Amino acid sequence: MSNNKILVAPSLLAADPLRFGEDLALAEAAGADMHHVDVMDGHFVPNLTYGLPLVRALKKQCKIPLDVHIMVSNPDTVALDYVEAGADILVFHVEAAVHAHRLIQAIHAKGAKAGIAVNPGTSLSLVEPLVPYVDLINVMSVNPGFGGQSFIPESIERIRAVKKMLEHRRRVDEVYIQVDGGVNAATVDSVVDAGANFLVAGTYFYGAPDRKQALAILRGQA
């Protein structure tokens, strides 16, 4: 990965589950950088979604990397299973991990990129010690569990705070700041201005009549 451009990963959560193959192919044709796969266990978040069989199937079919975000209560136990299934980036929640630093090391040892996600109500103090080790920090701009939620405005200051952490550790050119939730044409400018360079877009992308144009808008190219 090189963070000198804005990456966009359409979220599979907003795709049509009866036509995943077609929707994923259309996302790739539109110019998506990665596919974002939301794994939810019904415990850490109030919803149940995809598991290992789907990630394995996606890896066989997709032509771009898989950004797998596990919203589960036991990331220390299952994260490496998702890496082995095909996750190119494995993002877990700092709130749920028992040994976050060790898990980052284990993900790297398996050959994948490691990311951490932080919920809107979680102190960023949990993120700061892990800045030297991660490849990506996902600033959740909605409470995880459901697609189509509205962007939480206070997320902008949290994005800025994470960027300052990266600048302090001289990692601003090495670590992506990912924003997940409510990213669309109305919010993207403030999100990017605050420092984000990796955007997850579900409802906005898959609901757009012209998906290539939607990506261009998110990248600031329209």
C-alpha positions in Angstrom: 0.0 0.0 0.0 1.1 3.6 -0.6 -0.9 6.3 1.1 -0.2 9.0 -1.4 -3.7 8.7 -2.8 -7.2 8.2 -1.4 -8.2 4.6 -1.4 -11.8 3.6 -1.5 -13.2 0.2 -0.4 -16.9 -0.4 -1.1 -18.5 -2.3 1.8 -20.0 -5.6 1.0 -22.6 -5.0 3.7 -24.5 -2.8 1.2 -24.3 -5.1 -1.7 -27.1 -7.4 -2.7 -26.5 -10.8 -1.0 -28.2 -12.6 -3.8 -25.8 -11.2 -6.4 -22.5 -10.8 -4.6 -20.5 -12.0 -7.5 -22.1 -9.5 -9.9 -21.9 -6.6 -7.5 -18.2 -7.3 -6.7 -17.3 -7.4 -10.3 -19.1 -4.1 -10.9 -17.2 -2.6 -8.0 -13.9 -3.7 -9.5 -14.9 -2.4 -13.0 -15.7 0.9 -11.4 -12.2 1.2 -10.0 -12.5 0.2 -6.3 -9.2 -0.3 -4.6 -10.3 -3.1 -2.2 -13.4 -4.9 -1.0 -14.4 -4.1 2.6 -15.8 -7.2 4.3 -17.7 -6.6 7.6 -17.7 -9.7 9.9 -20.1 -9.4 12.7 -20.7 -12.0 15.4 -24.0 -10.8 17.1 -22.1 -10.3 20.4 -19.7 -7.5 20.0 -22.2 -5.8 17.7 -25.9 -6.3 17.4 -25.9 -8.0 14.0 -24.7 -11.2 12.4 -23.1 -11.3 9.0 -20.4 -13.1 7.1 -17.9 -15.7 8.2 -14.9 -17.7 7.0 -16.6 -19.6 4.1 -17.6 -16.3 2.4 -14.1 -14.8 2.8 -12.6 -17.9 1.3 -15.1 -17.7 -1.6 -14.4 -14.0 -2.2 -10.7 -14.6 -2.2 -11.0 -17.1 -5.1 -13.1 -14.7 -7.2 -12.0 -11.2 -6.4 -9.3 -9.5 -8.4 -8.5 -6.8 -5.8 -7.5 -7.1 -2.1 -9.8 -7.9 0.7 -10.0 -5.5 3.7 -11.6 -7.7 6.4 -13.0 -5.9 9.4 -13.9 -8.3 12.2 -16.4 -6.9 14.7 -16.2 -9.8 17.1 -15.8 -10.3 20.8 -12.9 -12.7 20.4 -10.4 -11.3 17.8 -7.4 -12.9 19.5 -9.0 -16.3 18.8 -10.3 -15.9 15.2 -8.3 -13.2 13.5 -5.7 -15.5 12.0 -8.4 -17.7 10.7 -9.6 -14.8 8.5 -6.0 -14.1 7.4 -5.6 -17.7 6.3 -9.0 -17.5 4.6 -7.8 -14.6 2.4 -7.8 -11.3 4.3 -5.1 -9.0 2.8 -5.8 -6.5 5.6 -7.2 -7.7 8.9 -8.7 -5.0 11.1 -9.8 -5.8 14.6 -11.2 -3.7 17.5 -9.0 -2.5 20.3 -12.0 -2.7 22.6 -12.3 -6.4 22.1 -8.7 -7.6 21.9 -7.0 -9.0 25.0 -3.4 -8.7 23.6 -3.6 -6.2 20.8 0.1 -5.8 20.3 0.7 -9.6 20.1 -2.2 -10.0 17.7 -0.7 -7.3 15.4 2.6 -9.3 15.4 0.8 -12.5 14.6 -1.1 -11.0 11.7 2.1 -9.6 10.3 3.8 -13.0 10.7 1.1 -14.5 8.5 1.9 -12.0 5.8 -1.1 -9.7 6.1 -1.4 -6.1 7.0 -2.8 -5.3 10.5 -5.3 -2.6 11.3 -7.1 -1.5 14.5 -10.5 -0.1 14.7 -11.8 2.2 17.4 -15.5 2.9 18.2 -16.9 6.5 18.6 -17.3 6.1 22.3 -13.8 4.7 22.9 -10.9 6.8 24.1 -8.1 7.2 21.6 -5.7 6.5 24.4 -6.1 2.8 23.5 -4.9 3.6 20.0 -1.7 5.6 20.8 0.5 2.8 22.1 -0.2 0.7 19.0 0.7 3.5 16.5 4.3 2.2 15.9 3.1 -1.2 14.9 -0.1 -1.0 12.8 -0.6 -0.4 9.1 -4.1 1.1 9.4 -6.2 2.8 12.0 -10.0 2.7 11.4 -11.8 5.6 13.0 -15.4 4.4 13.2 -17.7 7.3 12.3 -20.8 5.4 13.3 -21.5 2.8 16.0 -20.7 -0.5 14.3 -23.4 -3.1 13.6 -25.5 -1.8 10.8 -25.1 -0.2 7.4 -26.7 3.0 6.2 -26.2 5.0 9.4 -25.6 8.8 9.6 -22.0 10.1 10.0 -21.2 11.2 13.6 -19.8 14.8 13.3 -17.5 14.5 16.3 -15.6 11.9 14.3 -13.8 14.8 12.4 -11.9 15.8 15.6 -11.0 12.2 16.2 -9.6 11.8 12.7 -7.5 14.9 13.4 -6.3 13.5 16.7 -5.2 10.2 15.1 -3.3 12.1 12.4 -1.5 14.1 15.1 -0.5 10.8 16.7 0.9 9.6 13.4 2.8 12.8 12.9 4.2 12.6 16.4 5.5 9.1 15.8 6.6 10.1 12.2 4.3 7.5 10.7 1.9 9.7 8.9 3.3 8.5 5.5 3.2 4.9 6.5 -0.2 4.3 8.2 -3.6 4.7 6.6 -6.3 6.5 8.4 -9.5 4.7 7.5 -13.0 6.1 8.1 -15.9 3.8 8.2 -19.5 4.9 8.4 -21.7 7.5 6.7 -19.0 8.5 4.1 -20.7 10.1 1.1 -20.6 13.1 -1.1 -21.8 15.4 1.8 -19.2 14.2 4.3 -16.1 13.2 2.3 -14.5 16.7 2.0 -14.4 17.2 5.8 -13.2 13.6 6.4 -10.3 13.9 3.9 -9.4 17.4 5.1 -9.1 16.0 8.6 -6.6 13.5 7.5 -8.4 10.3 6.3 -7.0 8.6 3.2 -8.8 5.3 3.2 -12.6 5.5 2.8 -15.1 2.8 3.4 -18.3 3.4 1.5 -21.3 1.0 1.5 -24.7 2.6 1.0 -23.4 5.5 -1.0 -21.4 3.4 -3.4 -23.8 0.5 -4.0 -26.8 2.8 -4.0 -25.3 5.1 -6.7 -26.7 5.0 -10.2 -23.2 5.6 -11.5 -20.6 3.8 -9.3 -17.6 5.0 -11.2 -18.8 8.6 -10.7 -19.4 7.8 -7.0 -15.8 6.7 -6.6 -14.5 9.8 -8.4 -16.4 12.0 -6.0 -15.0 10.2 -3.0 -11.5 10.6 -4.4 -12.0 14.3 -5.2 -11.6 13.7 -8.9 -15.1 14.7 -10.0 
